[in-house]
Amino acid sequence: MIHQVSILGSTGSIGQSTLEVVSGRPEYAVFALSGHKNIKMLSAQCQNHRPQYAVLTDPDDAALLAREFGELGLDTVVLGGEQALQQIAADPAVDIVMAAIVGGAGLRPTFAAVQAGKKVLLANKESLVLAGQLFMDEVSRSGATLLPVDSEHNAIFQCLGNQLEVSAGVEKILLTGSGGPLLRRAIQTLSEVTPDEACAHPNWQMGRKISVDSATMMNKGLELIEACWLFGLSPDQIEIVIHPQSIVHSMVQYRDGSVLAQLGQPDMKTPIAHALAWPDRMDVPVERLNFSDIRDLQFEAVELSRFPLLKLCRQVSQMDQCYAIALNAANEIAVAAFLEGQIRFTEIQLIVEAAVNGTHPIELLSIEDVLTVDQHTRAWALQRVSERL
């Protein structure tokens, strides 16, 4: 059987790794690829993998790529805009959707894949941060198969016996985080951190936005919220620990004192391959762990004074969904402003905290309701950034 795969966000790090995993495997066919602004990379990917569809966010960019493909004689159909993303996620021919668009922009197409009952490989954690209840309700209604790709959630999934259901025997789960590039930096100097310093992750190769989130540990806070929805846990059943080596990807502690951990190299091809092949396994060309070379595995508590956004995320995980929407939207705007040199690293926290404090809960009955809160917060955060320039 040949599995038709749509990759949402194929030009990002997860998308590129997914293409590496499926390349040369006859059981997988690339049905569609999508990118945001990297026309050159998307073009190269399409020439290598010959999908039926390619999608770019901007219709004008799509027109340029379509012209290029016409000159090359490539028969990939190029589409543009958000509706096209939903189309390639829900197309009847598609079996598997890799949801790897970064940020809130991935919510609509990922939700469309769930509505269509696809096998959804979830790397877009924001879908659950923004719309957890609506999203999980739709998974149940449509019969979609939801498989976590984030290394931490994939590890928990494996430690639970390749399922999302948490048995009564589970006491808590432990999400590990490296602490990022600023773990040992003097706190009083954090306001001087440059974008390049914040993006210099010691273990993982990631995009710049998620690298900054790792530096603030916002990424781990979003993963906490995601884990609550994925596994049906309360926030107090989730502990976050610093593990600088990024070899133990997460753990499950049981009521009898047993702890199961999933280990591996810090290489996203492993959880991607696990989700793709589930319920089976596949061979993946990743470096194997050599236990005779592992001298030390360190674990330590999170220093919340260094990572105040992680503390805020835990608070928000126990609040109305609107606060999580505001948290994520303000963070995306603030991180983008930091990367563009418009605000200081420590001002990311100030903008996000202010957005959360200024939010008021409303009833969320649809994805449109979610996106209304999201767009309102983004507009507010953009204004806040402009006031600081």
Number of C-alpha atoms within 10 A of each C-alpha: 6 10 16 17 25 31 28 31 26 28 25 20 16 28 23 17 19 22 20 15 20 19 14 11 10 10 10 18 21 21 25 29 31 31 26 20 14 14 18 11 15 22 19 11 19 21 15 11 18 19 21 18 20 30 30 26 19 15 16 13 20 22 15 13 23 21 13 13 18 13 9 10 9 15 15 19 16 23 25 22 16 17 14 20 29 19 17 28 34 24 16 11 13 21 21 25 27 29 29 27 28 23 19 21 15 22 25 19 24 29 25 19 30 26 19 19 22 24 21 26 25 24 26 26 28 25 26 27 30 30 25 20 15 17 23 19 11 18 21 14 12 14 14 18 14 21 25 27 29 21 25 24 28 26 25 28 24 21 20 20 10 16 15 21 13 19 9 8 10 17 17 20 27 20 26 24 25 25 26 24 20 22 18 9 11 9 12 8 9 15 12 11 15 14 19 12 14 23 23 19 21 14 16 16 16 17 13 18 20 20 25 28 22 25 23 26 28 25 20 25 26 25 23 28 26 24 25 20 21 22 17 14 18 15 18 12 14 19 15 19 20 19 22 20 20 23 22 24 25 27 25 23 18 16 11 9 9 11 16 17 19 18 14 19 19 18 17 20 22 24 23 28 21 22 25 26 12 12 9 9 11 13 10 15 10 13 11 9 12 9 7 6 7 10 7 7 11 14 15 13 10 19 14 12 10 19 20 17 26 24 16 18 25 18 14 22 22 15 12 14 22 23 27 27 29 31 29 25 28 31 27 22 21 27 27 17 20 23 19 10 13 16 19 20 24 16 18 24 22 15 22 25 19 15 23 21 12 12 17 11 11 13 10 18 11 11 15 11 14 21 20 13 21 22 16 14 25 21 14 18 24 15 11 17 19 12 8 10 8
